[in-house]
C-alpha cells in the first residue's frame, strides 16, 4: 500500500532524516520519501504489518504533527 502523510514541524534536513529513520524502524515499511519543503511524506508499506494510523502516530511521538493525507 502507498500512503501520503502531511508532516508539520520539519524545518531542516535533519528533521526529515529523523522522520524517515523513525518510519523505517516500523515493521512492513518498504519505501519512505520525505519532502521537506512540501511538509509531506509518501510511504509504501505492507498493510498487514502496519497501518497508516500507526505510522502517523509514531511520527507524532517524536514531535511532528502528522496526519494521513
Secondary structure, DSSP 8 states (H G I E B T S, - for coil): -EEEEEEE---SHHHHHHHHHHHHTSTTEEEEEEETTTTEEEEEE-TTT--HHHHHHHHHHTT-EEEE-
